[in-house]
Amino acid sequence: MNIPSRPTGQQAYDILRQRFARMGQIRNALGILGWDKDTMMPAGAAESRAESIATLAVLSHELMTAPDMPDLLARAEPGKDAMATANLAEMRRQHAHAAAVPGDLVEATSRAASRCEMAWRTARQDSDFAGLLPHLQTVLDCTRAVAAAKAEALNLSPYDALVDQYDAGTRQADIDPVFAELASELPHLIATALDHQKSLPAPVAPTGPFAVPAQEKLGRETMAALGFDMQRGRLDVSLHPFCGGAEDDVRITTRYEQGDCINALMGIVHETGHALYEQGLPKDWRAQPVGEARGMSLHESQSLLMEMQVARSRPFMDWMAPRLRTAFGGSGNDAPWEADNLHRLVTRVRPGFIRVDADEVTYPAHILVRYEMETALIAGTMKLADLPEAFNARIHDLLGLKVPNDRLGCLQDIHWPSGSWGYFPTYTLGAIIAAQLREAAMRDNPAIMPAIAKGDFTPLLDWLRPRIHARGSGASTKEIVRDATGAVPNTGPYLRHLRQRYCAQV
């Protein structure tokens, strides 16, 4: 590429667009390599794959931190188009993050995370925290070094610098009061929900085994009904469900159990929510920063809107119940397959050990524990070796459970081994936004839930596409939510939803 020695404002912006497009293609390649690593890569390829991923990460970092980038970013003038202006702002934000971290630290962090992920698979299965500890310590050391470098460059605290990677503009000062309110409300809310649940008939779980091919078929049909474009994505299996891949190739995964036909389905619906967001991003801005999802709180709001707000609603179950019965051979008079029973089953409050299987009411407690743990580890006020004991103690405090082993405790999530520190808060922030979006969507179009009862998700998707998906990163999370709902993110709709659904309170 011939770069003018003194590019004009528009020339500088055009050069940046080409460069970020190239980085976007590297990101696409990393997405597919990462998906393959987590789904079907043979174990013996782990070291080679770690090197490949690290090399691409370094190439992207070198493009982002090229010597002429500061001058190009300073000179660039994209014109009066609002999305182009937002694109340049995102370019500058992403460059500030990348330029703060030296290339050798980027490479070391990528390698450490890839190796730790593979070690985590065995450690989780064997409940062997001691075996994972040295690998995880390396990841934590690298993460703290990255956080320190970004904190200095961005004038943020180390933890805020990490959160900003996943949720631009979100700070610990924003999170702490929200989580303090939830911590105060949760004990009474959980107790009230459990008391109310006792007044209802106990749900009866359908008995298996449930053939995996039948579960997969129903999952694919549900994805398509929700609006997933099957020509631009696929469904596979992984140890930990996720949404990944690349533009026009959105890969989602779930995990199946032959004794349960609900968990995998809900996992598919959850990841489809993520995928619908990715497939609905503005096409005119592909491979540009403004064309990316705004952040993980908004991303999680899309998955939790579909799974928690929609798929665990009675209208959804009115539609799904006969499909479950048909898929798994239940008879028309079989009580476990009735919509009322299935709805009580998927809204059952039952404190448990596994975060991804938690109900809506107890789920925030799992996030509060992880938030407390990772903020302490990043700040250096807790030693990594003390994580299992501290983790188990807080689970007992909030949920009254005694964690029997680390597989059901601090080893259950892939986030820390993979280097995703600062990510956990976005789950609960996303749940708060999801409730707010559903409330606003229903207010704007009361026909949405009746349509869902008939298997028609078009009205909901039509509401979401222009208000959330097509906005990309053209505005802040607060602005996007405010424009869609009339208010910035707040706990009111979320707590109202939990009380209405689980406590029969208005």
Solvent accessible surface area in square Angstrom, and as a share of the most:
residue,aa,sasa,rsa
1,M,117,0.52
2,N,151,0.77
3,I,68,0.35
4,P,53,0.33
5,S,108,0.70
6,R,172,0.63
7,P,4,0.02
8,T,79,0.46
9,G,14,0.14
10,Q,87,0.39
11,Q,78,0.35
12,A,0,0.00
13,Y,7,0.03
14,D,59,0.30
15,I,10,0.05
16,L,0,0.00
17,R,79,0.29
18,Q,97,0.43
19,R,21,0.08
20,F,7,0.03
21,A,33,0.25
22,R,140,0.51
23,M,9,0.04
24,G,0,0.00
25,Q,101,0.45
26,I,25,0.13
27,R,99,0.36
28,N,24,0.12
29,A,42,0.33
30,L,42,0.21
31,G,21,0.20
32,I,50,0.25
33,L,45,0.22
34,G,19,0.18
35,W,18,0.06
36,D,29,0.15
37,K,19,0.08
38,D,28,0.15
39,T,33,0.19
40,M,112,0.50
41,M,18,0.08
42,P,93,0.59
43,A,83,0.64
44,G,81,0.78
45,A,28,0.21
46,A,23,0.18
47,E,94,0.42
48,S,75,0.48
49,R,41,0.15
50,A,1,0.01
51,E,61,0.27
52,S,47,0.30
53,I,23,0.12
54,A,0,0.00
55,T,72,0.42
56,L,40,0.20
57,A,21,0.16
58,V,24,0.14
59,L,83,0.41
60,S,25,0.16
61,H,20,0.09
62,E,96,0.43
63,L,40,0.20
64,M,19,0.08
65,T,44,0.26
66,A,21,0.16
67,P,135,0.85
68,D,46,0.24
69,M,0,0.00
70,P,75,0.47
71,D,65,0.34
72,L,2,0.01
73,L,10,0.05
74,A,80,0.62
75,R,61,0.22
76,A,5,0.04
77,E,114,0.51
78,P,24,0.15
79,G,48,0.46
80,K,206,0.87
81,D,77,0.40
82,A,82,0.64
83,M,47,0.21
84,A,6,0.05
85,T,71,0.41
86,A,18,0.14
87,N,0,0.00
88,L,9,0.04
89,A,56,0.43
90,E,14,0.06
91,M,0,0.00
92,R,102,0.37
93,R,66,0.24
94,Q,35,0.15
95,H,22,0.10
96,A,37,0.29
97,H,15,0.07
98,A,19,0.15
99,A,54,0.42
100,A,18,0.14
101,V,8,0.04
102,P,74,0.46
103,G,28,0.27
104,D,104,0.54
105,L,29,0.14
106,V,30,0.17
107,E,49,0.22
108,A,45,0.35
109,T,31,0.18
110,S,19,0.12
111,R,55,0.20
112,A,10,0.08
113,A,12,0.09
114,S,8,0.05
115,R,97,0.35
116,C,0,0.00
117,E,18,0.08
118,M,41,0.18
119,A,24,0.19
120,W,1,0.00
121,R,48,0.18
122,T,83,0.48
123,A,6,0.04
124,R,34,0.12
125,Q,142,0.63
126,D,89,0.46
127,S,36,0.23
128,D,58,0.30
129,F,15,0.06
130,A,76,0.59
131,G,37,0.36
132,L,1,0.01
133,L,46,0.23
134,P,81,0.51
135,H,77,0.35
136,L,5,0.03
137,Q,65,0.29
138,T,65,0.38
139,V,1,0.00
140,L,6,0.03
141,D,76,0.39
142,C,16,0.09
143,T,7,0.04
144,R,100,0.37
145,A,43,0.33
146,V,15,0.09
147,A,1,0.00
148,A,55,0.42
149,A,24,0.19
150,K,17,0.07
151,A,11,0.09
152,E,154,0.69
153,A,63,0.49
154,L,43,0.21
155,N,139,0.71
156,L,40,0.20
157,S,49,0.32
158,P,59,0.37
159,Y,10,0.04
160,D,17,0.09
161,A,0,0.00
162,L,3,0.01
163,V,1,0.00
164,D,8,0.04
165,Q,64,0.28
166,Y,47,0.18
167,D,3,0.02
168,A,24,0.19
169,G,46,0.44
170,T,18,0.11
171,R,66,0.24
172,Q,53,0.24
173,A,80,0.62
174,D,57,0.29
175,I,0,0.00
176,D,60,0.31
177,P,80,0.50
178,V,35,0.20
179,F,7,0.03
180,A,62,0.48
181,E,68,0.31
182,L,2,0.01
183,A,37,0.29
184,S,87,0.56
185,E,53,0.24
186,L,4,0.02
187,P,77,0.49
188,H,130,0.58
189,L,6,0.03
190,I,16,0.08
191,A,51,0.39
192,T,26,0.15
193,A,1,0.00
194,L,53,0.26
195,D,87,0.45
196,H,51,0.23
197,Q,50,0.22
198,K,160,0.68
199,S,83,0.54
200,L,76,0.38
201,P,91,0.57
202,A,84,0.65
203,P,26,0.16
204,V,84,0.48
205,A,55,0.43
206,P,12,0.08
207,T,123,0.71
208,G,37,0.36
209,P,114,0.72
210,F,6,0.02
211,A,56,0.43
212,V,46,0.27
213,P,99,0.62
214,A,26,0.20
215,Q,9,0.04
216,E,54,0.24
217,K,130,0.55
218,L,9,0.04
219,G,0,0.00
220,R,79,0.29
221,E,84,0.38
222,T,1,0.01
223,M,0,0.00
224,A,52,0.40
225,A,36,0.28
226,L,1,0.01
227,G,29,0.28
228,F,7,0.03
229,D,52,0.27
230,M,63,0.28
231,Q,165,0.73
232,R,50,0.18
233,G,13,0.13
234,R,100,0.36
235,L,3,0.02
236,D,20,0.10
237,V,78,0.45
238,S,9,0.06
239,L,66,0.33
240,H,22,0.10
241,P,23,0.14
242,F,44,0.19
243,C,36,0.21
244,G,27,0.26
245,G,13,0.13
246,A,19,0.15
247,E,64,0.29
248,D,57,0.30
249,D,39,0.20
250,V,6,0.03
251,R,30,0.11
252,I,0,0.00
253,T,0,0.00
254,T,1,0.01
255,R,59,0.22
256,Y,36,0.14
257,E,90,0.40
258,Q,106,0.47
259,G,60,0.58
260,D,42,0.22
261,C,4,0.03
262,I,17,0.08
263,N,59,0.30
264,A,4,0.03
265,L,8,0.04
266,M,4,0.02
267,G,16,0.15
268,I,1,0.00
269,V,0,0.00
270,H,29,0.13
271,E,12,0.05
272,T,0,0.00
273,G,1,0.01
274,H,13,0.06
275,A,0,0.00
276,L,1,0.01
277,Y,0,0.00
278,E,64,0.28
279,Q,10,0.04
280,G,12,0.12
281,L,25,0.12
282,P,20,0.13
283,K,128,0.54
284,D,123,0.64
285,W,34,0.12
286,R,92,0.33
287,A,10,0.07
288,Q,4,0.02
289,P,3,0.02
290,V,0,0.00
291,G,7,0.07
292,E,45,0.20
293,A,22,0.17
294,R,18,0.07
295,G,8,0.08
296,M,39,0.18
297,S,2,0.01
298,L,0,0.00
299,H,12,0.05
300,E,2,0.01
301,S,0,0.00
302,Q,4,0.02
303,S,0,0.00
304,L,10,0.05
305,L,1,0.00
306,M,3,0.01
307,E,14,0.06
308,M,15,0.07
309,Q,4,0.02
310,V,2,0.01
311,A,0,0.00
312,R,32,0.12
313,S,5,0.03
314,R,96,0.35
315,P,35,0.22
316,F,1,0.00
317,M,1,0.00
318,D,58,0.30
319,W,23,0.08
320,M,0,0.00
321,A,3,0.03
322,P,57,0.36
323,R,99,0.36
324,L,0,0.00
325,R,46,0.17
326,T,116,0.67
327,A,36,0.28
328,F,36,0.15
329,G,68,0.66
330,G,16,0.15
331,S,67,0.43
332,G,54,0.52
333,N,149,0.76
334,D,46,0.24
335,A,64,0.49
336,P,22,0.14
337,W,10,0.04
338,E,75,0.33
339,A,16,0.12
340,D,66,0.34
341,N,10,0.05
342,L,0,0.00
343,H,37,0.17
344,R,43,0.16
345,L,20,0.10
346,V,8,0.05
347,T,17,0.10
348,R,69,0.25
349,V,3,0.02
350,R,148,0.54
351,P,36,0.23
352,G,25,0.24
353,F,55,0.23
354,I,34,0.17
355,R,5,0.02
356,V,54,0.31
357,D,80,0.41
358,A,8,0.06
359,D,17,0.09
360,E,10,0.05
361,V,0,0.00
362,T,0,0.00
363,Y,24,0.09
364,P,2,0.01
365,A,1,0.00
366,H,0,0.00
367,I,1,0.00
368,L,9,0.05
369,V,0,0.00
370,R,1,0.00
371,Y,14,0.05
372,E,62,0.28
373,M,10,0.05
374,E,0,0.00
375,T,22,0.13
376,A,23,0.18
377,L,1,0.00
378,I,9,0.05
379,A,69,0.53
380,G,40,0.39
381,T,112,0.65
382,M,34,0.15
383,K,152,0.64
384,L,6,0.03
385,A,63,0.49
386,D,67,0.35
387,L,1,0.00
388,P,20,0.13
389,E,136,0.61
390,A,26,0.21
391,F,2,0.01
392,N,38,0.20
393,A,52,0.41
394,R,67,0.24
395,I,2,0.01
396,H,80,0.36
397,D,92,0.48
398,L,31,0.15
399,L,16,0.08
400,G,54,0.52
401,L,35,0.17
402,K,162,0.69
403,V,21,0.12
404,P,88,0.55
405,N,53,0.27
406,D,28,0.14
407,R,93,0.34
408,L,31,0.15
409,G,0,0.00
410,C,11,0.06
411,L,3,0.02
412,Q,7,0.03
413,D,11,0.06
414,I,28,0.14
415,H,11,0.05
416,W,8,0.03
417,P,5,0.03
418,S,30,0.19
419,G,22,0.21
420,S,24,0.15
421,W,0,0.00
422,G,0,0.00
423,Y,33,0.13
424,F,1,0.00
425,P,0,0.00
426,T,1,0.00
427,Y,19,0.07
428,T,3,0.02
429,L,26,0.13
430,G,0,0.00
431,A,16,0.12
432,I,5,0.03
433,I,4,0.02
434,A,1,0.01
435,A,4,0.03
436,Q,6,0.03
437,L,0,0.00
438,R,60,0.22
439,E,64,0.29
440,A,1,0.01
441,A,2,0.01
442,M,55,0.25
443,R,146,0.53
444,D,74,0.38
445,N,48,0.25
446,P,95,0.60
447,A,56,0.43
448,I,3,0.01
449,M,10,0.05
450,P,75,0.47
451,A,15,0.11
452,I,0,0.00
453,A,33,0.26
454,K,167,0.71
455,G,18,0.17
456,D,62,0.32
457,F,5,0.02
458,T,77,0.45
459,P,30,0.19
460,L,5,0.02
461,L,23,0.12
462,D,87,0.45
463,W,11,0.04
464,L,1,0.00
465,R,61,0.22
466,P,76,0.48
467,R,85,0.31
468,I,0,0.00
469,H,1,0.00
470,A,46,0.35
471,R,65,0.24
472,G,0,0.00
473,S,4,0.03
474,G,23,0.23
475,A,16,0.13
476,S,45,0.29
477,T,16,0.09
478,K,110,0.47
479,E,69,0.31
480,I,0,0.00
481,V,0,0.00
482,R,113,0.41
483,D,81,0.42
484,A,9,0.07
485,T,14,0.08
486,G,67,0.64
487,A,42,0.32
488,V,73,0.42
489,P,41,0.26
490,N,58,0.30
491,T,17,0.10
492,G,29,0.27
493,P,9,0.06
494,Y,7,0.03
495,L,10,0.05
496,R,92,0.34
497,H,17,0.07
498,L,1,0.00
499,R,69,0.25
500,Q,91,0.41
501,R,50,0.18
502,Y,10,0.04
503,C,8,0.05
504,A,70,0.55
505,Q,75,0.33
506,V,164,0.94
